[in-house]
Amino acid sequence: MDDDQRSNGRATKPTGSQSALRALEILDAIAERPMSLPELAEQVGLSRPTCYRLATALAEKGLLATSGRNGYCLGPRLAELAEIMRSQSQCENAG
């Protein structure tokens, strides 16, 4: 059964929040180490097509990048966001 199907066998489309959670799982996995699409799909428990669609969307926003033979790695936008977070005074008390 595909990861986009429920146990009753009917295909369902992922909700926006489900897609966002899956994308965050991909980022968490890549934070451990760069990996190829097949490795990534297995690591996060998604089908390759679903993983590819989400990884492509993350790459379009600069959150992931491709690293040749290593597959995907974290993208430059994450460093930019970290720098913005450090500069925001309201985040100083967060945590």
Secondary structure, DSSP 8 states (H G I E B T S, - for coil): --TTB-TTS-B----HHHHHHHHHHHHHHHHH--B-HHHHHHHHT--HHHHHHHHHHHHHTTSEEE-GGG-EEE-HHHHHHHHHHHH-GGGTT--
